[in-house]
């Protein structure tokens, strides 16, 4: 989820995610299998796979799970044929949603996700109508409690090819081009700067935002997003809301 304060939304999501660790393992495993099929099983030559393995380990995903997912991708173990599909639509207040799906049955997935949209008084939008308000970007999250200064992080990140850095009370958010994400992560590692691997990723970031200052609208959007994320074939839900800090705090307390 994207918003004015990335750390507000990360904190809110992380509490829910911690309660669904097994589901996280399943989703990361599916992404690993798909990445191997797309780019091979060697993390040194497949940066997407390298990022996903790091993400799995950061969430304490067992090595056996990672190995099985890789072998399904190479065909060493039987696995489903996965397709990647995006669905687009709008939540309350005109908040745009892009739903990334990995599924072995696109008809089932389309039906299930359409039902979730209907339950939230929404329908699919035409292809590209919401997605054009997003761009693909690498995002790296560094918690403030790691004890590094803004100047230290900026020097390493920008020196390694990052585009920008946002400083907030809870930490730093580094933005990169997708092809520079792994290089910046490697530079941070080399400098001994720890970052939140579980929430750092290459994904969609809103470039056209919708301010949300009404708590009821925020709750309706949040309910919609949670229902989508509960569905097993949904890998990510990207939205373009810009949460007022007081609204984000209220959601966190829900």
Secondary structure by P-SEA (a helix, b strand, c coil): cccccaaaaaaaaaaaaaacaaaaaaaaaaaaaaaaaaccccccccaaaaaaaaaaaaacccaaaaaaaaaaaaccccccbbbbbbbbbcccccbbbbbbbbbccaaaaaaaaaaaaaaacccccccccccccbbbbbbbbbbccccccaaaaaaaaaaaccccccccccbbbbbbcccaaaaaaaaaaaaccccccccccbbbbbcbbbbbccaaaaaaaaaaaaaaaaccccccccccccccaaaaaaaaac
